[in-house]
Amino acid sequence: MARTYTTYYLRFASQEEAETKFTEVNYRHTETFEGEEQTYYAVRGQIGDIDIIGDIWNDDGVYSDPDPETGEMTVITPPTKMEGYHVNIILEGELPEALQEFVVTPSNPYRVFA
């Protein structure tokens, strides 16, 4: 029987808000590796994965033509940042209730699970 997975696109107000919520649902983990504390994000207790996108920048920046000698371009107008801090989660089961208020439905997702 084929497994069914659902991708959830989440948008938080900030990285701090995402970290707080992931800690609350036990998706944020900290362990000591070679004497150094490491933080990582993982789904435990069900099949799934987390993809931290973070900030997303629109493709609306304006740049000069490349310099003929160096090939470098000058930023005329910098790209604009999309609202929020973005995370994708794919799960075989349900998304925890504490994360459901952050679900968004992008018309053209920036990044998807393959």
LUMDOBA-63012 format. One record per residue: residue number from 1; residue in three letters; x negated, y, z of N, C-alpha, C in turn. Coordinates in steps of 0.05 Angstrom, whole numbers, plus 5000, padded with zeros to 4 digits. Atoms other than C-alpha are relative to their C-alpha. Example, Ala and Ser with C-alpha at 12.3 -4.5 7.8 and 13.67 -1.06 7.14 Angstrom:
# residues 2
+-----+------+-------+--------+------+--------+---------+------+-------+--------+------+
: seq : type : neast : nnorth :  nup : caeast : canorth : caup : ceast : cnorth :  cup :
+-----+------+-------+--------+------+--------+---------+------+-------+--------+------+
:   1 :  Ala :  4982 :   4976 : 5000 :   4754 :    4910 : 5156 :  4982 :   5024 : 5000 :
:   2 :  Ser :  5016 :   4976 : 4999 :   4727 :    4979 : 5143 :  5015 :   5022 : 5014 :
+-----+------+-------+--------+------+--------+---------+------+-------+--------+------+
This chain:
# residues 114
+-----+------+-------+--------+------+--------+---------+------+-------+--------+------+
: seq : type : neast : nnorth :  nup : caeast : canorth : caup : ceast : cnorth :  cup :
+-----+------+-------+--------+------+--------+---------+------+-------+--------+------+
:   1 :  Met :  4983 :   4976 : 5000 :   5000 :    5000 : 5000 :  4982 :   5025 : 5000 :
:   2 :  Ala :  5015 :   4976 : 5003 :   4973 :    5068 : 4980 :  5005 :   5019 : 5024 :
:   3 :  Arg :  4997 :   4980 : 4978 :   4960 :    5119 : 5035 :  5009 :   5026 : 4988 :
:   4 :  Thr :  4991 :   4973 : 5008 :   4993 :    5187 : 5031 :  4987 :   5021 : 5018 :
:   5 :  Tyr :  5013 :   4978 : 4986 :   4955 :    5249 : 5050 :  5013 :   5026 : 4993 :
:   6 :  Thr :  4990 :   4973 : 5004 :   4978 :    5320 : 5058 :  4978 :   5020 : 5005 :
:   7 :  Thr :  5019 :   4978 : 4996 :   4934 :    5381 : 5049 :  5015 :   5024 : 5011 :
:   8 :  Tyr :  4989 :   4976 : 4987 :   4949 :    5440 : 5094 :  4980 :   5023 : 4996 :
:   9 :  Tyr :  5016 :   4976 : 5003 :   4923 :    5509 : 5077 :  5007 :   5019 : 5023 :
:  10 :  Leu :  4995 :   4984 : 4976 :   4915 :    5551 : 5140 :  4986 :   5027 : 4998 :
:  11 :  Arg :  5012 :   4973 : 4999 :   4902 :    5625 : 5149 :  5003 :   5010 : 5028 :
:  12 :  Phe :  5001 :   4988 : 4973 :   4882 :    5653 : 5217 :  4993 :   5029 : 4997 :
:  13 :  Ala :  5007 :   4971 : 5000 :   4873 :    5726 : 5235 :  4969 :   5003 : 5001 :
:  14 :  Ser :  5029 :   4998 : 4997 :   4800 :    5712 : 5252 :  4988 :   4972 : 5005 :
:  15 :  Gln :  5014 :   5025 : 4994 :   4747 :    5658 : 5262 :  5005 :   4993 : 5029 :
:  16 :  Glu :  4996 :   5005 : 4971 :   4756 :    5666 : 5337 :  5027 :   4986 : 5005 :
:  17 :  Glu :  4973 :   5012 : 4997 :   4831 :    5650 : 5331 :  4999 :   4971 : 4991 :
:  18 :  Ala :  5002 :   5027 : 5010 :   4815 :    5589 : 5289 :  4986 :   4981 : 5020 :
:  19 :  Glu :  5015 :   5016 : 4981 :   4764 :    5564 : 5339 :  5016 :   4994 : 5025 :
:  20 :  Thr :  4983 :   5003 : 4976 :   4812 :    5574 : 5397 :  5021 :   4978 : 4994 :
:  21 :  Lys :  4979 :   5020 : 5007 :   4867 :    5534 : 5361 :  4988 :   4973 : 4996 :
:  22 :  Phe :  5012 :   5026 : 5005 :   4820 :    5479 : 5339 :  4991 :   4987 : 5026 :
:  23 :  Thr :  5006 :   5010 : 4973 :   4796 :    5472 : 5411 :  5025 :   4989 : 5013 :
:  24 :  Glu :  4975 :   5007 : 4988 :   4868 :    5468 : 5434 :  5010 :   4973 : 4989 :
:  25 :  Val :  4990 :   5025 : 5012 :   4884 :    5410 : 5386 :  4979 :   4979 : 4998 :
:  26 :  Asn :  5023 :   5019 : 4999 :   4817 :    5375 : 5397 :  4988 :   4995 : 4972 :
:  27 :  Tyr :  5013 :   5002 : 5026 :   4790 :    5389 : 5327 :  4972 :   5013 : 5001 :
:  28 :  Arg :  5026 :   4986 : 4997 :   4730 :    5430 : 5352 :  4985 :   4984 : 5021 :
:  29 :  His :  5016 :   5017 : 4983 :   4675 :    5389 : 5383 :  4972 :   5011 : 5004 :
:  30 :  Thr :  5028 :   4991 : 4994 :   4608 :    5406 : 5416 :  4985 :   4976 : 5012 :
:  31 :  Glu :  5018 :   5021 : 4990 :   4552 :    5356 : 5426 :  4972 :   5009 : 5000 :
:  32 :  Thr :  5028 :   4994 : 5000 :   4479 :    5359 : 5442 :  4985 :   4981 : 4982 :
:  33 :  Phe :  5016 :   5016 : 5019 :   4433 :    5336 : 5387 :  4971 :   5010 : 5000 :
:  34 :  Glu :  5028 :   4993 : 4998 :   4358 :    5336 : 5396 :  4996 :   5024 : 5018 :
:  35 :  Gly :  5002 :   4979 : 4980 :   4366 :    5381 : 5456 :  5014 :   5026 : 4994 :
:  36 :  Glu :  4987 :   4975 : 5008 :   4407 :    5433 : 5419 :  5030 :   4995 : 4998 :
:  37 :  Glu :  4971 :   5003 : 5001 :   4482 :    5443 : 5427 :  5010 :   5006 : 4972 :
:  38 :  Gln :  4989 :   4997 : 5027 :   4519 :    5434 : 5361 :  5030 :   5000 : 5001 :
:  39 :  Thr :  4971 :   5000 : 5002 :   4591 :    5451 : 5345 :  5008 :   4991 : 4972 :
:  40 :  Tyr :  4990 :   5009 : 5026 :   4629 :    5416 : 5290 :  5030 :   4996 : 5002 :
:  41 :  Tyr :  4971 :   5002 : 5002 :   4701 :    5408 : 5267 :  5006 :   4973 : 4988 :
:  42 :  Ala :  4993 :   5026 : 5010 :   4732 :    5339 : 5257 :  5027 :   4992 : 5011 :
:  43 :  Val :  4974 :   5012 : 4992 :   4799 :    5304 : 5260 :  4993 :   4974 : 5014 :
:  44 :  Arg :  5003 :   5026 : 4986 :   4800 :    5248 : 5311 :  5027 :   4989 : 5007 :
:  45 :  Gly :  4975 :   5013 : 4993 :   4854 :    5198 : 5324 :  5019 :   4995 : 4977 :
:  46 :  Gln :  4985 :   5005 : 5024 :   4880 :    5198 : 5253 :  4981 :   5005 : 4976 :
:  47 :  Ile :  5017 :   4997 : 5024 :   4852 :    5197 : 5182 :  5004 :   5028 : 4990 :
:  48 :  Gly :  4999 :   4973 : 5011 :   4835 :    5267 : 5157 :  4973 :   5013 : 5000 :
:  49 :  Asp :  5025 :   4985 : 5002 :   4783 :    5320 : 5145 :  5007 :   5030 : 5002 :
:  50 :  Ile :  4998 :   4971 : 4997 :   4772 :    5394 : 5156 :  4980 :   5014 : 4982 :
:  51 :  Asp :  5017 :   4985 : 5017 :   4743 :    5443 : 5106 :  5002 :   5029 : 5008 :
:  52 :  Ile :  5001 :   4972 : 4991 :   4723 :    5510 : 5136 :  4993 :   5017 : 4976 :
:  53 :  Ile :  5005 :   4982 : 5023 :   4729 :    5561 : 5080 :  4989 :   5027 : 5011 :
:  54 :  Gly :  5009 :   4974 : 4989 :   4722 :    5624 : 5123 :  5012 :   5023 : 4985 :
:  55 :  Asp :  4991 :   4976 : 5015 :   4726 :    5691 : 5088 :  5001 :   4993 : 4970 :
:  56 :  Ile :  4997 :   5002 : 5029 :   4750 :    5693 : 5016 :  4999 :   5028 : 4988 :
:  57 :  Trp :  5002 :   4974 : 5013 :   4731 :    5750 : 4970 :  5013 :   4998 : 4973 :
:  58 :  Asn :  4987 :   4998 : 5027 :   4773 :    5770 : 4910 :  4979 :   5004 : 4979 :
:  59 :  Asp :  5017 :   4997 : 5023 :   4742 :    5770 : 4842 :  5005 :   5027 : 4986 :
:  60 :  Asp :  4993 :   4973 : 5011 :   4754 :    5845 : 4833 :  4978 :   5020 : 5002 :
:  61 :  Gly :  5023 :   4983 : 4999 :   4684 :    5873 : 4842 :  4993 :   5010 : 4972 :
:  62 :  Val :  5010 :   4989 : 5026 :   4656 :    5918 : 4787 :  4970 :   5003 : 5002 :
:  63 :  Tyr :  5029 :   5000 : 5000 :   4583 :    5911 : 4768 :  4990 :   5012 : 4975 :
:  64 :  Ser :  5013 :   4989 : 5024 :   4536 :    5945 : 4720 :  4990 :   4978 : 4982 :
:  65 :  Asp :  5013 :   5020 : 5018 :   4506 :    5910 : 4660 :  4973 :   4993 : 5012 :
:  66 :  Pro :  5026 :   5007 : 4989 :   4443 :    5872 : 4678 :  4978 :   5019 : 4990 :
:  67 :  Asp :  5023 :   4984 : 5007 :   4379 :    5913 : 4679 :  4983 :   4984 : 4980 :
:  68 :  Pro :  5015 :   5015 : 5020 :   4340 :    5893 : 4616 :  4973 :   4989 : 5010 :
:  69 :  Glu :  5026 :   5009 : 4990 :   4275 :    5886 : 4655 :  5002 :   4980 : 5023 :
:  70 :  Thr :  4998 :   5017 : 4976 :   4297 :    5853 : 4720 :  5024 :   4980 : 4999 :
:  71 :  Gly :  4977 :   5017 : 5001 :   4364 :    5822 : 4701 :  5020 :   5005 : 5023 :
:  72 :  Glu :  4983 :   4995 : 4977 :   4394 :    5851 : 4765 :  5023 :   5019 : 4993 :
:  73 :  Met :  4977 :   4983 : 5004 :   4462 :    5883 : 4767 :  5004 :   5017 : 5025 :
:  74 :  Thr :  4993 :   4982 : 4978 :   4485 :    5941 : 4810 :  5030 :   4997 : 5006 :
:  75 :  Val :  4971 :   5001 : 4993 :   4550 :    5937 : 4849 :  5011 :   5029 : 4998 :
:  76 :  Ile :  4987 :   4974 : 5003 :   4594 :    5994 : 4827 :  5023 :   5002 : 5020 :
:  77 :  Thr :  4978 :   5002 : 4980 :   4655 :    5973 : 4867 :  4999 :   4972 : 5012 :
:  78 :  Pro :  5002 :   5027 : 4988 :   4648 :    5916 : 4917 :  5026 :   4985 : 4999 :
:  79 :  Pro :  4975 :   5016 : 4999 :   4698 :    5859 : 4917 :  5015 :   5004 : 5026 :
:  80 :  Thr :  4985 :   4997 : 4975 :   4754 :    5862 : 4968 :  5004 :   4973 : 5013 :
:  81 :  Lys :  4996 :   5024 : 4984 :   4763 :    5811 : 5023 :  5030 :   4994 : 5002 :
:  82 :  Met :  4972 :   5008 : 4995 :   4828 :    5772 : 5026 :  5005 :   4999 : 5030 :
:  83 :  Glu :  4992 :   5000 : 4972 :   4866 :    5775 : 5091 :  4995 :   4973 : 5013 :
:  84 :  Gly :  5002 :   5024 : 4984 :   4848 :    5724 : 5144 :  4975 :   4984 : 4998 :
:  85 :  Tyr :  5022 :   5020 : 4998 :   4801 :    5666 : 5159 :  5013 :   4974 : 4992 :
:  86 :  His :  4986 :   5022 : 5013 :   4817 :    5605 : 5117 :  4987 :   4973 : 5006 :
:  87 :  Val :  5008 :   5027 : 4994 :   4814 :    5531 : 5132 :  5019 :   4981 : 4986 :
:  88 :  Asn :  4983 :   5021 : 5012 :   4839 :    5470 : 5093 :  4997 :   4975 : 5018 :
:  89 :  Ile :  5000 :   5025 : 4985 :   4859 :    5406 : 5129 :  5015 :   4980 : 4984 :
:  90 :  Ile :  4986 :   5022 : 5013 :   4878 :    5340 : 5097 :  5004 :   4978 : 5021 :
:  91 :  Leu :  4993 :   5020 : 4980 :   4914 :    5289 : 5140 :  5018 :   4978 : 4989 :
:  92 :  Glu :  4981 :   5022 : 5006 :   4948 :    5222 : 5134 :  5026 :   5004 : 5016 :
:  93 :  Gly :  4977 :   4995 : 4982 :   4994 :    5243 : 5191 :  5008 :   5029 : 4999 :
:  94 :  Glu :  4990 :   4973 : 4997 :   5027 :    5306 : 5214 :  4979 :   5020 : 5010 :
:  95 :  Leu :  5016 :   4979 : 4990 :   4993 :    5372 : 5227 :  5009 :   5006 : 5029 :
:  96 :  Pro :  4992 :   4993 : 4973 :   4991 :    5388 : 5302 :  5018 :   5025 : 5001 :
:  97 :  Glu :  4981 :   4978 : 4998 :   5048 :    5434 : 5322 :  4986 :   5027 : 5005 :
:  98 :  Ala :  5014 :   4975 : 4994 :   4999 :    5486 : 5349 :  4988 :   5014 : 4976 :
:  99 :  Leu :  5012 :   4989 : 5024 :   4972 :    5496 : 5278 :  5021 :   5007 : 4979 :
: 100 :  Gln :  4980 :   4997 : 5020 :   5037 :    5497 : 5240 :  5007 :   5029 : 4993 :
: 101 :  Glu :  4994 :   4972 : 5005 :   5048 :    5572 : 5247 :  4980 :   5013 : 4981 :
: 102 :  Phe :  5021 :   4989 : 5017 :   4984 :    5584 : 5207 :  5000 :   4989 : 4972 :
: 103 :  Val :  4998 :   5012 : 5027 :   5004 :    5544 : 5145 :  5009 :   5021 : 4981 :
: 104 :  Val :  4993 :   4983 : 5022 :   5006 :    5584 : 5081 :  5001 :   4983 : 4975 :
: 105 :  Thr :  4997 :   5015 : 5025 :   5023 :    5563 : 5010 :  4988 :   5017 : 4978 :
: 106 :  Pro :  5012 :   4984 : 5021 :   4973 :    5593 : 4962 :  5009 :   4990 : 4972 :
: 107 :  Ser :  4992 :   5008 : 5027 :   4994 :    5594 : 4889 :  4976 :   4989 : 4984 :
: 108 :  Asn :  5024 :   5010 : 5013 :   4922 :    5581 : 4867 :  4979 :   4996 : 5022 :
: 109 :  Pro :  5019 :   5003 : 4977 :   4881 :    5551 : 4925 :  4971 :   5005 : 4991 :
: 110 :  Tyr :  5028 :   4993 : 5005 :   4810 :    5576 : 4929 :  4983 :   4975 : 4998 :
: 111 :  Arg :  5014 :   5025 : 5000 :   4784 :    5506 : 4944 :  5019 :   4978 : 5008 :
: 112 :  Val :  4982 :   5023 : 4994 :   4818 :    5438 : 4946 :  4983 :   4975 : 5005 :
: 113 :  Phe :  5012 :   5026 : 4995 :   4802 :    5368 : 4969 :  5001 :   4984 : 4973 :
: 114 :  Ala :  5000 :   5016 : 5025 :   4781 :    5324 : 4909 :  5007 :   4971 : 5006 :
+-----+------+-------+--------+------+--------+---------+------+-------+--------+------+
